[in-house]
Amino acid sequence: MAAAADGEARRRGCCAPGSLFPEESFSSWSAYGRALLETGPRLRDRATARSLDATELHDVRARSGAEMRRTLTWWDLIWFGIGAVIGAGIFVLTGQEAKEAAGPAVVVSYAVSGVSAMLSVFCYTEFAVEIPVAGGSFAYLRVELGDFMAFIAAGNILLEYCIGGAAVARSWTSYFATLLNHHPNDFRIHAASLSEDYSRLDPIAVVVITLICLFAVLSTKGSSRFNYILSIVHIAVIVFIIVAGLTRAKASNLTTDFAPFGVRGIFAASAVLFFAYIGFDAVSTMAEETKNPAKDIPVGLVGAMTLTTAVYCVLAVVLCLMQPYKDIDPDAPFTVAFTATGMDWAKYIVAFGALKGMTTVLLVSAVGQARYLTHIARTHMVPPCLAQVHPRFGTPVNATIVMLAATAVIAFFTDLGILSNLLSISTLFIFMLVAVALLVRRYYVAGETTGSDRNKLAACLAVIIASSVATAAYWGLSSGGGWVAYAVTLPAWVAATLYLQCCVPKARAPKMWGVPLVPWLPAASIFINIFLLGSIDAKSFMRFGIWTAALLAYYFFFGLHASYDTAKALAAEADAARVEEGARKAVDGAGAGAGGN
């Protein structure tokens, strides 16, 4: 009985009392030492291990104990999508990038980022329909690219959400200060002993995050209702900004010197403004709580992204019509623009709308990041007690609290400029991996795809990624207008994608909803995400490298061994179940034979 109870607890993923890692490798120091000595073989095992759709849908999900409640419809998802995306990006970064990087051509930057985001939306949607679980891109990558790549992505997913939430919370303080006719730093504590980028401590951001955490814990459906009520108010404010702004428009502000920083400035702004689109992937984590994923997820995700892109482009045009780009304020562009054009009273409406938008972004982010962490904990890559779903609320309470505590710490210390650039790197990297995973899903099925076709797929993916990286690297490192490198890299990308379409047979067709124009659309998503990475500053890549090194250290010392033990225990349980089932059939057969005699 004790053994059975222990097996059930392990299957469900529950923590032993007082233990973060209940797996065998952490049962004693000697066991941990033996596990470290086996790091190489274990890494090889987990690097090639791929999960199954059914495993993610049933076995892994069961480890949370209670089920999440299926209460959401496409209507909820659209408003979650709008609430997740329209927030700090449009109200803060638009002014920064228009003034310093793109000029009035910031509208083109938004369009480029929107196209990139829409390509990623299509890739996410197919996965979310086929594998409707809380793990989002982590679960998709575990199925198609294996445990190791999924963990690297998982770490960046968590970083994305923490940094995104922190950036929005600090922007919340900025607009709250504007609403009260104060400078944002009036509400921040200056710690002169810290580095300049980390010296403005923001207690208001911490308070806002704490309140959002409480709301996210209590109810997903309640969060949805609160979100779309706030989002409707937010849309009303955006309509006001557009209409009132156009009454103060001057066409010469937009047409004179439209792209003062050239094409390079437009793409540099696009890489940063991608931050404004981050959040839609949180909607995919709600697939487990959606009533009809096959219908609701495509409508919700694609509908939300289409509306968001249109709103962003229109708002960018209105801002640049109201003021010359050199006069746009980088911190609170819309409020200052209304003041400069003689509508000082309007800044209060704008600040109020911005606060509403940022509140919904924080709420949806809180819901999404907790569900990511829940599914990661179900695999035991992080402590499995974080996977527990509260039986009364039907929400992952532990994961929500841990993620928002980390977000609050980052928001308390870190400047918005650092957050937005680092966030874009993590997100573009993840979106690129999801597009790669979609191509693997369509063209490779273990045990069915021939070795020759598998090798062709690997070669095509290698050329698509390498040509994209080469294009981005040349763009990022070169200051001139040379085109010779592009004459090599772009045709290589086209040739690899064309070969994949014509010479490699597809191994799987989507069951309910599929990305159109495969392999071109996922390949384009890979290219544009990597290309935008080439426009981000070197310091952000250094911070990204430090975070990745920390992830690898954690994985080699903890996550690898915990997930390895869990996988082996589950395999042993499955084998035992098969043996027991075989023995039962044998007994039943013998009984039937005796009865016949």
C-alpha positions as CSV (number, residue, x, y, z in Angstrom):
1,M,0.0,0.0,0.0
2,A,2.8,2.4,0.9
3,A,4.6,1.7,-2.4
4,A,1.3,2.2,-4.3
5,A,0.7,5.5,-2.5
6,D,4.3,6.6,-3.2
7,G,3.9,5.8,-6.9
8,E,0.6,7.7,-7.0
9,A,2.2,10.7,-5.4
10,R,5.0,10.6,-7.8
11,R,2.7,10.3,-10.8
12,R,0.7,13.3,-9.5
13,G,3.8,15.2,-8.9
14,C,3.2,16.1,-5.3
15,C,6.0,17.3,-3.1
16,A,7.0,15.4,0.0
17,P,6.6,17.6,3.1
18,G,9.6,19.9,3.4
19,S,11.2,18.7,0.2
20,L,11.5,20.8,-2.9
21,F,13.0,17.9,-4.9
22,P,11.4,14.6,-3.9
23,E,13.1,12.6,-6.6
24,E,15.6,9.7,-5.9
25,S,18.7,11.7,-6.9
26,F,18.1,14.1,-4.1
27,S,17.2,11.6,-1.4
28,S,20.8,11.8,0.1
29,W,24.1,13.4,-0.5
30,S,25.6,10.1,-1.8
31,A,22.6,9.7,-4.2
32,Y,23.1,13.3,-5.5
33,G,26.9,12.6,-6.0
34,R,26.1,9.5,-8.1
35,A,23.6,11.5,-10.1
36,L,26.2,14.2,-10.9
37,L,28.6,11.5,-12.0
38,E,26.0,10.4,-14.5
39,T,25.3,13.9,-15.9
40,G,26.7,13.0,-19.4
41,P,24.5,9.9,-20.0
42,R,21.5,11.5,-18.5
43,L,21.9,14.6,-20.7
44,R,22.1,12.4,-23.8
45,D,18.9,10.7,-22.7
46,R,16.9,13.9,-22.0
47,A,18.3,15.8,-25.0
48,T,16.8,13.2,-27.4
49,A,13.7,12.4,-25.3
50,R,10.5,13.7,-27.0
51,S,7.2,13.7,-25.3
52,L,3.9,12.6,-26.9
53,D,0.8,14.7,-27.5
54,A,-1.2,12.2,-25.3
55,T,1.4,12.4,-22.5
56,E,1.1,16.1,-22.3
57,L,-2.7,16.1,-22.5
58,H,-3.3,13.4,-19.9
59,D,-0.3,12.0,-17.9
60,V,1.5,15.3,-17.4
61,R,-1.6,17.3,-16.8
62,A,-2.7,14.8,-14.1
63,R,0.2,15.6,-11.9
64,S,-1.4,18.9,-10.8
65,G,-4.1,16.9,-8.8
66,A,-7.2,19.0,-9.4
67,E,-8.2,19.9,-12.9
68,M,-8.4,23.5,-14.2
69,R,-11.9,24.5,-15.0
70,R,-13.0,24.8,-18.7
71,T,-14.8,28.1,-18.5
72,L,-13.4,30.2,-21.4
73,T,-14.8,30.9,-24.9
74,W,-13.3,32.7,-28.0
75,W,-14.9,35.9,-26.7
76,D,-12.8,35.6,-23.5
77,L,-9.7,34.8,-25.4
78,I,-10.0,37.8,-27.7
79,W,-10.3,40.1,-24.8
80,F,-7.5,38.3,-23.0
81,G,-5.4,38.8,-26.1
82,I,-6.2,42.5,-26.3
83,G,-5.7,42.9,-22.6
84,A,-2.4,41.0,-22.7
85,V,-0.9,43.1,-25.5
86,I,-2.2,46.7,-25.5
87,G,-0.4,48.4,-22.6
88,A,3.0,49.8,-21.8
89,G,4.4,49.3,-25.3
90,I,2.2,51.7,-27.2
91,F,1.9,54.3,-24.4
92,V,5.7,54.4,-23.6
93,L,7.9,52.9,-26.3
94,T,6.2,54.7,-29.2
95,G,7.6,58.0,-28.1
96,Q,11.0,56.6,-27.3
97,E,11.4,54.9,-30.7
98,A,9.8,57.7,-32.8
99,K,12.2,60.3,-31.2
100,E,15.4,58.3,-31.1
101,A,15.2,55.5,-33.8
102,A,12.6,55.8,-36.5
103,G,10.9,59.2,-36.7
104,P,7.4,59.2,-38.2
105,A,8.3,55.9,-39.8
106,V,7.7,54.3,-36.4
107,V,4.3,53.3,-38.0
108,V,6.3,51.1,-40.4
109,S,8.2,49.7,-37.5
110,Y,4.9,48.7,-35.8
111,A,3.8,47.1,-39.0
112,V,7.0,45.0,-39.3
113,S,6.7,43.9,-35.7
114,G,3.0,43.1,-36.2
115,V,3.8,40.9,-39.2
116,S,6.4,39.0,-37.2
117,A,4.0,38.6,-34.3
118,M,1.2,37.4,-36.6
119,L,3.4,34.7,-38.1
120,S,4.2,33.5,-34.6
121,V,0.5,33.6,-33.8
122,F,-0.3,31.2,-36.6
123,C,2.4,28.8,-35.3
124,Y,1.2,29.0,-31.7
125,T,-2.4,28.5,-32.8
126,E,-1.9,25.2,-34.5
127,F,0.0,23.8,-31.5
128,A,-2.6,25.2,-29.0
129,V,-5.4,23.5,-30.9
130,E,-3.6,20.2,-31.2
131,I,-2.1,20.2,-27.6
132,P,-4.5,22.3,-25.5
133,V,-2.5,22.3,-22.2
134,A,-1.3,25.1,-19.8
135,G,2.3,24.6,-20.8
136,G,2.1,26.7,-24.0
137,S,5.3,26.8,-26.0
138,F,7.1,24.7,-23.3
139,A,4.8,21.8,-24.0
140,Y,5.0,22.2,-27.8
141,L,8.8,22.2,-27.7
142,R,8.9,19.2,-25.4
143,V,6.9,17.3,-27.9
144,E,8.8,18.3,-31.0
145,L,12.4,19.3,-30.0
146,G,12.9,17.3,-26.8
147,D,13.3,18.0,-23.1
148,F,16.6,20.0,-23.3
149,M,15.5,22.6,-25.8
150,A,12.2,22.8,-24.0
151,F,14.0,23.7,-20.8
152,I,16.1,26.4,-22.4
153,A,13.0,27.9,-23.9
154,A,11.2,27.5,-20.6
155,G,13.8,29.6,-18.8
156,N,13.4,32.3,-21.4
157,I,9.6,32.1,-21.2
158,L,9.8,32.7,-17.4
159,L,12.3,35.5,-18.0
160,E,10.0,37.0,-20.6
161,Y,7.1,37.1,-18.3
162,C,9.0,38.4,-15.2
163,I,10.6,41.1,-17.2
164,G,7.5,42.0,-19.1
165,G,5.4,42.3,-16.0
166,A,8.2,44.3,-14.3
167,A,8.4,46.7,-17.3
168,V,4.6,47.2,-17.3
169,A,4.5,47.7,-13.5
170,R,7.2,50.5,-13.7
171,S,5.3,52.1,-16.6
172,W,2.1,51.9,-14.4
173,T,4.0,54.1,-11.8
174,S,5.0,56.6,-14.6
175,Y,1.4,57.1,-15.8
176,F,0.0,57.2,-12.3
177,A,2.5,60.0,-11.5
178,T,1.3,61.8,-14.7
179,L,-2.3,61.5,-13.6
180,L,-1.3,63.3,-10.3
181,N,0.8,66.0,-12.1
182,H,4.1,64.6,-10.8
183,H,7.3,63.3,-12.3
184,P,7.6,59.4,-12.1
185,N,10.7,59.7,-9.9
186,D,8.8,61.6,-7.3
187,F,7.2,58.2,-6.4
188,R,10.5,56.3,-6.5
189,I,13.2,56.0,-3.9
190,H,16.7,56.9,-5.1
191,A,19.3,54.5,-3.8
192,A,22.5,56.4,-4.7
193,S,24.7,53.4,-3.7
194,L,23.3,51.3,-6.5
195,S,24.2,51.4,-10.3
196,E,22.3,54.1,-12.2
197,D,20.2,51.5,-14.1
198,Y,19.0,49.9,-10.8
199,S,18.9,52.9,-8.4
200,R,15.3,54.1,-8.7
201,L,13.3,51.8,-6.4
202,D,9.7,51.5,-7.3
203,P,7.4,50.5,-4.3
204,I,4.2,51.4,-6.2
205,A,5.0,48.7,-8.9
206,V,5.4,46.1,-6.1
207,V,2.0,47.0,-4.6
208,V,0.3,46.8,-8.0
209,I,1.8,43.4,-8.7
210,T,0.7,42.1,-5.3
211,L,-2.9,43.1,-5.9
212,I,-2.9,41.5,-9.4
213,C,-1.5,38.3,-7.8
214,L,-4.4,38.1,-5.4
215,F,-7.0,38.6,-8.2
216,A,-5.3,36.0,-10.5
217,V,-5.3,33.4,-7.6
218,L,-9.0,33.7,-6.9
219,S,-10.6,32.9,-10.3
220,T,-9.7,32.6,-14.0
221,K,-13.2,33.3,-15.1
222,G,-13.4,36.3,-12.7
223,S,-10.1,37.5,-14.1
224,S,-11.5,37.2,-17.6
225,R,-14.6,39.3,-16.8
226,F,-12.5,41.9,-15.0
227,N,-10.2,41.9,-18.0
228,Y,-12.7,42.6,-20.7
229,I,-14.5,45.2,-18.7
230,L,-11.3,47.1,-18.3
231,S,-10.4,46.4,-21.9
232,I,-13.6,47.9,-23.2
233,V,-12.9,51.0,-21.2
234,H,-9.4,51.0,-22.6
235,I,-10.6,50.7,-26.2
236,A,-13.0,53.7,-25.5
237,V,-10.0,55.8,-24.4
238,I,-8.0,54.7,-27.5
239,V,-10.9,55.8,-29.7
240,F,-10.9,59.2,-27.9
241,I,-7.1,59.5,-28.4
242,I,-7.5,58.9,-32.1
243,V,-10.4,61.2,-32.7
244,A,-9.2,64.0,-30.4
245,G,-5.6,63.7,-31.7
246,L,-6.7,64.0,-35.4
247,T,-8.4,67.3,-34.5
248,R,-4.8,68.6,-33.7
249,A,-3.2,66.9,-36.7
250,K,-0.7,68.5,-39.0
251,A,0.2,66.5,-42.1
252,S,3.6,68.2,-42.4
253,N,4.6,66.6,-39.1
254,L,4.2,63.2,-40.7
255,T,5.4,63.8,-44.2
256,T,8.4,66.0,-43.6
257,D,11.4,63.8,-43.0
258,F,9.4,60.6,-42.7
259,A,12.3,58.3,-42.1
260,P,15.1,60.4,-40.7
261,F,17.1,57.5,-39.4
262,G,16.7,55.4,-42.6
263,V,15.8,51.7,-43.0
264,R,18.2,50.7,-40.3
265,G,16.4,52.9,-37.8
266,I,13.0,51.4,-38.8
267,F,14.2,47.8,-38.1
268,A,16.0,48.9,-34.9
269,A,12.8,50.3,-33.7
270,S,10.9,47.2,-34.8
271,A,13.1,45.0,-32.6
272,V,12.3,47.1,-29.5
273,L,8.6,47.7,-30.4
274,F,8.2,43.9,-30.5
275,F,7.8,44.4,-26.8
276,A,4.5,46.0,-27.5
277,Y,3.1,42.7,-29.0
278,I,4.4,40.5,-26.3
279,G,1.7,38.8,-24.3
280,F,-0.4,37.0,-26.9
281,D,1.4,33.7,-26.1
282,A,-0.2,33.9,-22.7
283,V,-3.6,33.2,-24.4
284,S,-2.2,29.8,-25.6
285,T,-1.6,28.8,-22.0
286,M,-5.3,29.1,-21.4
287,A,-6.1,26.3,-23.9
288,E,-6.6,23.9,-21.0
289,E,-9.4,26.1,-19.6
290,T,-11.0,26.7,-23.0
291,K,-14.4,25.0,-23.8
292,N,-13.8,24.4,-27.5
293,P,-10.0,24.8,-28.3
294,A,-10.4,23.9,-32.0
295,K,-12.7,26.9,-32.6
296,D,-12.0,29.3,-29.8
297,I,-8.2,29.5,-29.9
298,P,-7.8,30.4,-33.7
299,V,-10.6,33.0,-33.4
300,G,-9.2,34.4,-30.1
301,L,-5.6,34.6,-31.1
302,V,-5.8,35.7,-34.7
303,G,-8.7,38.1,-33.9
304,A,-6.8,39.8,-31.0
305,M,-3.6,40.2,-33.0
306,T,-5.3,41.7,-36.0
307,L,-7.1,44.3,-33.9
308,T,-4.0,45.1,-31.9
309,T,-1.8,45.6,-35.0
310,A,-4.4,48.0,-36.6
311,V,-4.7,50.0,-33.3
312,Y,-1.0,50.3,-32.9
313,C,-0.4,51.6,-36.4
314,V,-3.3,54.1,-36.2
315,L,-2.1,55.4,-32.8
316,A,1.5,55.8,-34.1
317,V,0.2,57.8,-37.0
318,V,-1.9,60.1,-34.8
319,L,1.1,60.8,-32.4
320,C,3.4,61.7,-35.3
321,L,0.6,64.0,-36.8
322,M,0.2,65.8,-33.5
323,Q,3.9,66.7,-33.0
324,P,7.2,66.8,-34.9
325,Y,9.1,63.7,-34.0
326,K,11.9,65.7,-32.4
327,D,9.5,67.2,-29.9
328,I,7.8,63.9,-28.9
329,D,8.3,63.0,-25.2
330,P,10.0,59.6,-24.8
331,D,8.4,58.9,-21.4
332,A,4.7,59.9,-21.8
333,P,4.3,60.8,-25.5
334,F,0.5,61.0,-25.8
335,T,-0.1,63.1,-22.6
336,V,2.7,65.6,-23.5
337,A,1.5,65.7,-27.1
338,F,-2.0,66.8,-26.0
339,T,-0.6,69.4,-23.6
340,A,1.6,70.8,-26.4
341,T,-1.4,71.1,-28.7
342,G,-3.5,73.0,-26.3
343,M,-5.6,70.1,-24.8
344,D,-4.0,69.8,-21.4
345,W,-7.2,68.4,-19.9
346,A,-6.9,65.4,-22.3
347,K,-3.8,64.1,-20.7
348,Y,-5.8,62.9,-17.7
349,I,-8.0,60.7,-19.9
350,V,-4.9,59.4,-21.7
351,A,-3.1,58.6,-18.4
352,F,-6.3,56.9,-17.1
353,G,-6.6,54.8,-20.2
354,A,-2.9,53.8,-20.0
355,L,-3.3,52.7,-16.4
356,K,-6.3,50.6,-17.4
357,G,-4.4,49.0,-20.3
358,M,-1.4,48.3,-18.1
359,T,-3.5,46.7,-15.4
360,T,-5.0,44.3,-17.9
361,V,-1.6,43.4,-19.3
362,L,-0.4,42.7,-15.8
363,L,-3.5,40.5,-15.1
364,V,-3.2,38.4,-18.2
365,S,0.6,38.1,-17.7
366,A,0.0,36.9,-14.2
367,V,-2.5,34.3,-15.4
368,G,-0.2,33.1,-18.3
369,Q,3.1,32.9,-16.5
370,A,1.6,30.9,-13.6
371,R,0.3,28.3,-16.1
372,Y,3.7,28.1,-17.8
373,L,5.4,27.4,-14.5
374,T,2.7,24.9,-13.6
375,H,3.3,22.8,-16.6
376,I,7.1,23.0,-16.2
377,A,6.7,21.9,-12.6
378,R,4.6,18.9,-13.8
379,T,7.7,17.6,-15.6
380,H,9.8,18.1,-12.4
381,M,12.3,20.4,-14.1
382,V,11.4,22.8,-11.3
383,P,10.0,21.8,-7.8
384,P,6.8,19.8,-8.4
385,C,4.9,21.6,-5.6
386,L,4.6,24.5,-8.0
387,A,2.3,22.4,-10.2
388,Q,-0.4,22.0,-7.6
389,V,-3.8,23.4,-8.6
390,H,-6.0,24.7,-5.7
391,P,-9.0,22.4,-5.4
392,R,-11.4,25.2,-4.5
393,F,-10.2,28.0,-6.8
394,G,-9.1,25.8,-9.7
395,T,-6.0,28.0,-10.2
396,P,-2.3,27.3,-9.7
397,V,-1.8,29.3,-6.5
398,N,1.8,28.3,-5.8
399,A,3.1,29.1,-9.3
400,T,1.2,32.4,-9.4
401,I,2.7,33.6,-6.1
402,V,6.3,32.5,-7.0
403,M,6.2,34.2,-10.4
404,L,4.8,37.4,-9.2
405,A,7.2,37.6,-6.3
406,A,10.1,37.4,-8.8
407,T,8.4,40.0,-11.0
408,A,8.0,42.3,-8.1
409,V,11.7,42.1,-7.2
410,I,12.7,43.0,-10.8
411,A,10.2,45.8,-11.0
412,F,11.5,47.3,-7.7
413,F,15.0,47.8,-9.0
414,T,15.3,47.7,-12.8
415,D,15.1,50.5,-15.4
416,L,12.5,50.2,-18.2
417,G,15.1,50.6,-21.0
418,I,17.1,47.5,-19.8
419,L,13.9,45.5,-19.4
420,S,12.4,46.2,-22.9
421,N,15.6,45.2,-24.9
422,L,16.2,42.1,-22.9
423,L,12.6,41.1,-23.1
424,S,12.6,41.3,-26.9
425,I,15.6,39.0,-27.1
426,S,14.0,36.3,-25.0
427,T,10.7,36.5,-26.9
428,L,12.1,36.5,-30.4
429,F,14.2,33.5,-29.5
430,I,11.2,31.6,-28.2
431,F,9.0,32.5,-31.2
432,M,11.8,31.3,-33.5
433,L,12.0,27.9,-31.7
434,V,8.2,27.5,-32.0
435,A,8.3,28.0,-35.7
436,V,11.1,25.4,-36.0
437,A,9.1,23.0,-33.9
438,L,6.1,23.4,-36.2
439,L,8.2,22.5,-39.3
440,V,9.5,19.4,-37.3
441,R,5.9,18.5,-36.4
442,R,4.7,18.6,-40.0
443,Y,7.7,16.8,-41.6
444,Y,8.8,14.3,-39.0
445,V,7.1,11.5,-37.0
446,A,9.2,9.1,-35.1
447,G,9.0,5.6,-36.4
448,E,7.3,6.7,-39.7
449,T,9.6,9.2,-41.3
450,T,12.5,7.5,-43.2
451,G,16.1,8.3,-42.3
452,S,16.6,10.0,-45.6
453,D,13.7,12.3,-45.2
454,R,14.7,13.1,-41.7
455,N,18.2,14.1,-42.9
456,K,16.7,16.2,-45.6
457,L,14.6,18.0,-43.1
458,A,17.5,18.6,-40.8
459,A,19.6,20.0,-43.6
460,C,16.8,22.3,-44.8
461,L,16.3,23.6,-41.2
462,A,20.0,24.1,-40.8
463,V,20.2,26.2,-44.0
464,I,17.1,28.2,-43.1
465,I,18.5,29.1,-39.6
466,A,22.0,29.7,-40.8
467,S,21.0,32.0,-43.7
468,S,18.7,33.9,-41.3
469,V,21.5,34.2,-38.7
470,A,24.0,35.3,-41.4
471,T,21.6,38.0,-42.7
472,A,20.9,39.3,-39.2
473,A,24.6,39.3,-38.3
474,Y,25.6,41.2,-41.4
475,W,22.8,43.7,-40.9
476,G,23.8,44.2,-37.2
477,L,27.5,44.5,-37.7
478,S,27.7,46.4,-41.0
479,S,27.3,50.1,-41.2
480,G,27.4,50.5,-44.9
481,G,24.9,49.7,-47.6
482,G,26.6,46.6,-49.1
483,W,24.3,44.0,-50.7
484,V,26.7,41.2,-51.6
485,A,26.1,39.1,-48.4
486,Y,22.3,39.4,-48.9
487,A,22.7,38.1,-52.5
488,V,24.0,34.9,-50.9
489,T,22.0,34.5,-47.7
490,L,18.5,35.4,-49.1
491,P,18.6,33.0,-52.1
492,A,19.9,30.3,-49.7
493,W,16.9,30.8,-47.5
494,V,14.5,30.6,-50.5
495,A,16.3,27.5,-51.9
496,A,16.1,25.6,-48.6
497,T,12.4,26.4,-48.1
498,L,11.6,25.5,-51.7
499,Y,13.5,22.2,-51.4
500,L,11.6,21.4,-48.2
501,Q,8.3,22.0,-49.9
502,C,9.1,20.1,-53.1
503,C,11.4,17.3,-52.0
504,V,10.5,16.4,-48.4
505,P,7.1,14.7,-47.9
506,K,5.0,15.9,-45.1
507,A,4.6,13.3,-42.3
508,R,1.6,14.7,-40.6
509,A,-1.5,16.8,-41.3
510,P,-3.2,19.0,-38.7
511,K,-6.3,17.3,-37.3
512,M,-8.5,20.4,-36.8
513,W,-6.7,23.7,-37.7
514,G,-3.4,24.2,-39.5
515,V,-1.0,26.9,-40.4
516,P,-1.5,27.9,-44.1
517,L,1.4,28.0,-46.6
518,V,3.7,25.5,-44.8
519,P,6.7,25.6,-45.0
520,W,6.8,29.2,-46.2
521,L,5.0,30.8,-43.3
522,P,7.0,29.1,-40.5
523,A,10.2,29.7,-42.4
524,A,9.4,33.4,-42.7
525,S,8.7,33.5,-39.0
526,I,12.1,32.0,-38.3
527,F,13.8,34.5,-40.7
528,I,12.1,37.7,-39.4
529,N,12.5,36.8,-35.7
530,I,16.2,36.1,-36.1
531,F,16.6,39.3,-38.3
532,L,15.0,41.5,-35.6
533,L,17.4,40.0,-33.1
534,G,20.2,41.5,-35.2
535,S,18.9,45.0,-34.4
536,I,19.2,44.7,-30.6
537,D,22.2,46.2,-28.8
538,A,25.2,44.2,-27.7
539,K,24.7,44.8,-23.9
540,S,21.3,43.1,-24.0
541,F,22.9,40.1,-25.7
542,M,25.5,40.0,-22.9
543,R,22.7,39.9,-20.3
544,F,20.9,37.3,-22.3
545,G,24.1,35.2,-22.3
546,I,24.5,35.5,-18.5
547,W,20.9,34.4,-18.0
548,T,21.3,31.4,-20.4
549,A,24.5,30.4,-18.5
550,A,22.6,30.5,-15.2
551,L,19.8,28.4,-16.7
552,L,22.3,25.8,-17.9
553,A,23.9,25.7,-14.4
554,Y,20.6,25.1,-12.8
555,Y,19.7,22.4,-15.4
556,F,22.9,20.4,-15.0
557,F,22.8,20.5,-11.2
558,F,19.0,20.1,-10.5
559,G,16.5,20.1,-13.4
560,L,18.2,17.4,-15.5
561,H,18.3,14.9,-12.6
562,A,14.8,15.6,-11.3
563,S,13.2,15.2,-14.8
564,Y,15.4,12.1,-15.5
565,D,14.2,10.4,-12.3
566,T,10.6,11.3,-13.0
567,A,10.7,10.0,-16.6
568,K,12.3,6.7,-15.4
569,A,9.8,6.3,-12.6
570,L,6.9,6.8,-15.0
571,A,8.4,4.4,-17.5
572,A,8.7,1.8,-14.7
573,E,5.1,2.3,-13.6
574,A,3.9,1.9,-17.2
575,D,5.9,-1.3,-17.6
576,A,4.5,-2.6,-14.4
577,A,1.0,-1.8,-15.5
578,R,1.5,-3.6,-18.8
579,V,2.8,-6.7,-16.9
580,E,-0.1,-6.6,-14.5
581,E,-2.5,-6.3,-17.4
582,G,-0.9,-9.2,-19.2
583,A,-1.1,-11.3,-16.0
584,R,-4.7,-10.5,-15.5
585,K,-5.5,-11.5,-19.1
586,A,-3.6,-14.7,-18.7
587,V,-5.6,-15.5,-15.5
588,D,-8.8,-14.6,-17.2
589,G,-7.9,-16.9,-20.1
590,A,-7.0,-19.8,-17.8
591,G,-10.3,-19.3,-16.0
592,A,-12.2,-19.4,-19.2
593,G,-10.4,-22.5,-20.3
594,A,-11.2,-24.3,-17.0
595,G,-14.8,-23.3,-17.2
596,G,-15.0,-24.7,-20.7
597,N,-13.6,-28.1,-19.5
